[in-house]
Amino acid sequence: MNTAIYLDHNATTYVDPKVVDAMLPYFTEKFANPSSIYSISEEVQADIQTARETIQNLLHAKNGKIIFTGGGSESDNLAIKGYAYANQSKGKHIITSQIEHHAVIHTCEQLEKEGFTVTYVPVDDKGVVKIEELKKAIKQDTILITIMYANNETGVIQPIEEIIKIAHQTKIAVHSDAVQIIGKKEINIETLDIDLLSFSAHKFYGPKGVGGLFVKKGIKINNIIQGGGQEFKLRAGTENTAGIVGTAKALEIAMQNWKEEWDKEKKLRDELEKSLLSLIPESQVNGHLENRLANTLNIIIKYVEGESMLLLLNSNKIYASSGSACTSGSLDPSHVLLAMGIPHEHAHGSLRFSLGKKNTKEDIAKVIEVLPGIINRLRAMSPLYKGGK
Ligand SMILES: *Cc1c(COP(=O)(O)O)cnc(C)c1O
């Protein structure tokens, strides 16, 4: 068990034991409904408030409020639908990109069915949103631009500052799905001047099923879940107190030494990248080499199937992920890689390694030792591979 090598932190992380400790009292002693009026409820209510303030301090987000939600997907839905419904009298056009998480893409597609129009801006071959295309997409009735901060598959960081400047020139609001960057890097929401921003606890060693949405002061959104008046009337439902406290604790830990962690993971990632590229012919890195999360390596290995590589890695207790979305039950290659202009047949051979706090030099050495052999085996069976030129 302890020989397993987990390299899929962009999918989810384990919960930090200190976070578990912080959460535990809320399942037993501090179980009261925060909306009740007895004193133990007031205590829990105060703890939620403290968690909210902790997060606002850590994200420099005092120019607005944090709404706790059921995770990244819900935050994206609340931001995009909530803003669209509340502001549709100003216009019904939304701009997003072709590389968004499905929580954003499918939300936009749903709004299209409801009479909104959406432009899906393309990216360049490095996976960066094309600013010129984004500018061209802006119309009289554009109300919202939603572009992710860092891509979950390639790790590529998008030019959010620039996008916000452009959008605000014509009073268009900006939402960013920042799920992959919050907890990995310090983000200053106030300086950014962003209007809406989503994050999710289980991507930074917090619990699953809880996250948040930042809403800047003056930005109007509608609720999308009807019920009680919790979370400033923007998210009905009894608060996930343990989850909320866990989110704040996880972010606190993450921000204590994010830079050291970033540098450490970058060193390991770079070593993995360099070695795989030199040991495996016809392999290439996907995405911008500099503007990228330090923990993410997305690599194409031509003439082999991502799934086959994953299964053989799995039998070596190495857990990674592939761009081909077998998770969604389809064999379509990743929409992100296709948007970058990578041909179907090559996109099928993609692998994503995403590192985390516990990964070591030994983990990386093991992958470097094992993967080239796996590739040789698979390529020997591949009718497409003409052999190591
Ligand atoms: C994981 C992820 C989500 C979804 O978050 P959940 O908390 O799992 O709903 C959304 N966007 C990005 C970029 C992600 O990586």
The ligand as an SDF file (V2000), in Angstrom:
LIG
                    3D

 15 15  0  0  0  0  0  0  0  0999 V2000
  -12.1540   19.5870  -10.1640 C   0  0  0  0  0  0  0  0  0  0  0  0
  -12.5230   20.7720  -10.9890 C   0  0  0  0  0  0  0  0  0  0  0  0
  -13.8410   21.2630  -10.9770 C   0  0  0  0  0  0  0  0  0  0  0  0
  -14.9560   20.5980  -10.2210 C   0  0  0  0  0  0  0  0  0  0  0  0
  -14.8400   20.7370   -8.8510 O   0  0  0  0  0  0  0  0  0  0  0  0
  -15.7030   19.7580   -7.8960 P   0  0  0  0  0  0  0  0  0  0  0  0
  -15.4470   20.2640   -6.5330 O   0  0  0  0  0  0  0  0  0  0  0  0
  -15.1550   18.3870   -8.1290 O   0  0  0  0  0  0  0  0  0  0  0  0
  -17.1210   19.8830   -8.3130 O   0  0  0  0  0  0  0  0  0  0  0  0
  -14.1160   22.3950  -11.7180 C   0  0  0  0  0  0  0  0  0  0  0  0
  -13.1620   23.0050  -12.4270 N   0  0  0  0  0  0  0  0  0  0  0  0
  -11.8890   22.5610  -12.4660 C   0  0  0  0  0  0  0  0  0  0  0  0
  -10.8800   23.2960  -13.2650 C   0  0  0  0  0  0  0  0  0  0  0  0
  -11.5320   21.4200  -11.7510 C   0  0  0  0  0  0  0  0  0  0  0  0
  -10.2880   20.9920  -11.8120 O   0  0  0  0  0  0  0  0  0  0  0  0
  1  2  1  0
  2  3  1  0
  2 14  2  0
  3  4  1  0
  3 10  2  0
  4  5  1  0
  5  6  1  0
  6  7  2  0
  6  8  1  0
  6  9  1  0
 10 11  1  0
 11 12  2  0
 12 13  1  0
 12 14  1  0
 14 15  1  0
M  END
$$$$
